[in-house]
Amino acid sequence: MVCHTLAALGILAAIESQTYGEVDPFLTSSSPVYRENYKQRDINTSFLTTPLKIDYTDTFVDQQDCKTYSQLIVTDIKNPYIIGTQITYDNTGSAGLKAKIIDVVISRSSTEPQFNATKTLAYVGAEDWSVIVTAKQDSRDVLKTVANSYLDLWSSNGSFELPWGTPCARLYESVYYTEECQPVSLNGDRYR
């Protein structure tokens, strides 16, 4: 529970930093590794120093590995963004939780051919992310395997056997795909 509560405070610090364009001291107190679109940067001159009016946030907390993942959507006409932020925490015992690694992936029209933050917000807002009853939940190992396989689509490691659900629906680059999902290779990452 300690990880859950403190990690939630950490992601709130990140969201507040992004809202006001000032990096919250909670995020820098342990001098974490900060990466933006897979490139290491100085957190004090990073995208977090860009104030944004955030229209949507959703956060998942991994209590076991003490990590958070948040999606932020900004629909500003001049500067729309979809931002994914993963924070890995180091549980330092009595000293509390410290941000160890902060990974931020920023999507915008210049990096995504079909980017449309407003359209993405409409799709995301319509999705049902209610809690799955315990009897129907997959194990942590199954979820990690599925997530890692999906993320491998963007790498060159060649592991593309994905357990797609039926019916299948996925949101990618502001397009909602509902046809039968088939494994595909995206042949690497456009940000590297």
Secondary structure, DSSP 8 states (H G I E B T S, - for coil): -HHHHHHHHHHHHHHHHHHHTS--HHHHTT--EEEETTEE--GGGSGGGS-----EEEEEEETTTTEEEEEEEE--SSS-EEEEEEEEEEE-GGG-EEEEEEEEEEE-TTT-TT--HHHHHHHHHHS------GGG---HHHHHHHHHHHHGGGSSS--------SS--EEETTEEE-S--------S-TT-
